[in-house]
């Protein structure tokens, strides 16, 4: 349960790709046949000249402008294109696609997925040769095409490998997958299009210490991140308070972790919810689901001084 990915079909005739459904980015990208790196060669590759519906964009006088995307665990360089994209029973006739000519990062070399399909709130709009707008935000492109009524994405993340990984519902929610009412939270602006919320409090057990401090944390809901990622003072404080032993012997007695968004009721997760249990040589070992931001991920956003950035990945959403 460290990677969640789904299948998309791109081009005419259609070619299948496995992509991470990522609310932490906004662009769909897959490897291009021109990419010579190991990560590209060991995954499915896209060839625009083999598709009747593909079109290169942002091209001037035979020069093609390249785009660069940086993730927390890697980066890529690609060519902007417009193409027909199918996801499940959804078809979008002219969606923005980046075709990667360079991929950098170990995660792309060893992953089971070929690329990424972003679902954040950002967008890039270019014109095709007919003068029509091409949206790189897939939800916006789908809505503009009339394929969905609402630019909404919802997720159910499974926790048992091989027993159904979960579901992504594009255009709404599936009421069969949850009970009770949905609680809505305001999204913070000036956060680069992220699904960013104010995490007012972050506490462990009965301890009243708030690891988000007086101003709270800026919490990003991110399906493309496996763990809960935060600056070292936050991560070290929480993992120290949980004190999960490597042999998992105290996982049932360790305290809960409480997440408080605005004035809403606390969301309390057990230590077991927030611990990865790994099997090696018939031995089970435990590791916390909290990880360090490191140097690639910003610890604060402009306009939100004093609010540590906490990325609430799959470990939280499950």
N, C-alpha and C positions, 0 to 999 in steps of 0.2 A: 504493500500500500504506500509506496514512495513515489510512484508515477501514475498519473491518470491520463489516458490519451484515447482519442476516438478516430474514426475514419472519415476522411473527406475524399471526394472525387473531383478531379480538376481536369478541364479541357474537353475537347471533342476530337477523337473519341476519349472517353473518360479514363483517367488513370488514378489508381488508389494511392493514398498517402495516409500514414498514421501521424496525427498531430496532437500535441498537448493543447487542451482547451484552457487558455490562460487569461484570467481576468486581470493580470498584472501588466499586460501589454495590449496593443491594439491592432497589430498587423498579422496577416496570414503570410507565412513564408514556407517554402519547401526548397530542397536542393536543386540546382540547375545542372544540366548535363555538362556545362562548361566548367563546373567546379572539379578540381583535380585532387582535393584533399581526401584523406582517409575517411573522415566523417561522411563526406558526400558519396564516395565510391561504395561505401558499405550500406547505403540506404537508397530508397527509391528516388529517382531523379526525374525532373520535369524538362521537357524539350518544347519550347514554344513553337518551333518550326514544324512540329508534328501535330499541332492542334489547329483546327479550322476556326476556333473562336478566340485564340490568344492574340494579344496586341501589346507591343512594347510601348511604354509611355515615358514622358519626360525626356524626349529625344530631340536634339537640335543639331542640324547640319551634320548628321551621321555620328554625333557624339551622344552617348547615353550617360546620363547622370546616375551615379551610384548612391545607394542609401546605406547608412550604417546604423545598426541596432546593438545596444549593449545591455546584457542581462547580468544578474548577480553572479552567474556561473559561466559566462561565455559571451561571445559576440559574433555578429555576422555582417557581411557586406553583400548587397544584392541589387538586382535590376528591377525597376518598377514595371509592372505589367497589369493588364486587365484581362480577366478570364472568367469563363463559366465555372461556378463552384457548386457542388452538391454536398449537403450534409444531411444524412438520413434521407427523409422524403422532401427536404427543402432544396429548392433550386434558385440560385441567384445568377442571372445571365451575364452581368458585367461587374464583377467584384474586383477590388484591388488586391493584387498578389505581389509579393516580393519573391524573386527567384534568386536563391543564394549562390553567389559565385565564390565566396570565401566563408568558411566556418571556423571559428576559433573557440576551443574549450573542450575539456575532457568529457563533459556531460553529453556533447553531441556525438562524440566518437563511440561511446559505450551504450547509448540509449537505445531503447526499443522503438522510439518514435523518429519520424523523418523530419518533422518541422514543428511549427507552432501556429495555432489559430488564436489570435488575441481577441479579448472581449472587454477591454477597458473602455473608458468614455471618450478617449481621444479619437481624432479623425485626421486624415490627409485627403484632400480633394484635388484631383487632376482632371484635365479634359482629354478625351480620346480623339481620334482623328475626325470623328463626326461632330465634335464640339460638345458631346454629352459629358456630364460630370461622372467621374468614377470615384466611389468612396472606398477608402481602405479600412474603415470601421465596418466590419462584416455585418453587425446588427443594423447599422444605418443603411448599408447597401441593400440588405434584405428587405427592410421596410420601404425604401424608395422604390424597389422593384415590385412591391405589392405582395411579396412572398410571406410576410408576417404582418400582423396588425400592430404589434407592440415591440419596440426595440428592447426586449427583455431577455435575460439569460438566467436560468436557475439550475442548481446542481443538487444531486443526491450522490454522496460519495460512500461507496461500500467499504467495509473494513476487512473482509475476508477474501484473500487471494483465490481466484478461480471460481468463486461463487457469485459472479456478477459484479463487475467493477463499480457499477453505479449508473447514473444517467445524467445527461445534459439536455435540458429542454429549452429550445430556442423559440422565443416568441411568447413565453408565459411560464406557468407553473403546472405541475402535474399533481392534482390533489390526492392522488392515490399514494403519494410518497411521504405525506406528513399528516399529523393530527393537530387540531387546534388552530388558532388564528396566527397570522403572520405579523410580526412586529417590524415596523419600518423605522429606519434611522436616517437622519439627514446626512448627506455626503458633503464633506468639506471641500470648498473651492480652492483654487490655486494649488492643486496637488497633482499637476501633470496628467489629469484625466484618470487618476486612480480612484478605485472605490474606497475612499478614505473616510473613516469615521473617527469621532472623538471617543477614545477609551479613557473615561474619567478616572477609573480606579482599576488597579491590578494587584490583588492581594493573595496571600497563601495562608490557608487554614484560618485559625482564629487570630492570627497576628494582624494588627491594624496598620502595619506599614504599607504604604501605597508605592509600589515600585514605578509608577508613572509620575510621581512627584505632584507638586501643587497644581501644575497646569494640565496634567493628564498626558496621555500618549496620543500620537497620530497613528491610528491603526489602519493598515491597508489589507483589504480582503483579497487574497491572491491564490487562485487555484493552481498557479504555476510554481508555487513554492511548497515543498514537502513538509517543512517544519514551521515552527513559530520562531521568527528571526528578529532579534533585537540587539541594541548596543550592549556591550559587555557588562556594564553596571546593572542593567535590568536582568539579563540572562543569568549572570553569575549569582545575583541575589536570589532569584527564584529557584534555580537548581540547587543552591546551597540550602534553602529552606525546605525543599522537597527531600533532598538527601536520599534519592533512590539508590539502592545498592546494586552493584553490577550483577549479582546473582538473583536479583528480583525478590529477595526474601521479605522485603518490607513494603512491597508495592500495594498491598491491600490495607496497610495501616498508615501509609503516608497521607498527608493532608490534601484537601481539595485546593484547586486554584480558582479564584473568583474574578470574573471579568465584568466590569460595570460600564455600560455605555450610556452616557447622559444621565437621565433620571430614571431609566428603565430598571426593571428587576435584574438583579445580578444573574449572570450565567455562570454556574459552578460546574467545573469539570473535575473528575477524579484524577488522582495521580496515574492510575492505569490508563485513562483516556489520553494522557499526555506523555506516555512512555512507549518507546519502540521496543518490542520484544523480538529478538533475533535468535535464530536457530543455527548453530554451528557445531558439527561433530556431536550431534545428539544432546548438546548442552544449550539451554536457553540463557541468554544474557539480556540485560536491560540497559537502555540508553535513553536519556531524556529527549523529548521532542523539541526542546528549546535550543536554538543555535545562535552563534554570534553573527552580527552583521558583517564583520570583517571590514576590509577597505573598499570593496566594490559597491557597497550599498550605502546611501546617505543615512546618517544617523538623525538628521533633522531636515526639515523643509524650510525654505525662506517663508517669511510671514508667520511661522509657527515656532518661534524661538522658545526654547525650554520644554518643548514637547518631543520626547524621544519617538522615533519611528519604529513601530512594531508591525512586522508583516505576519498576519494571521493566515497561515497556509493550511494545507490539507489536514494537518494534525488537529487544528482547532475546528475546522468546518465539519469534520467527520462527526 
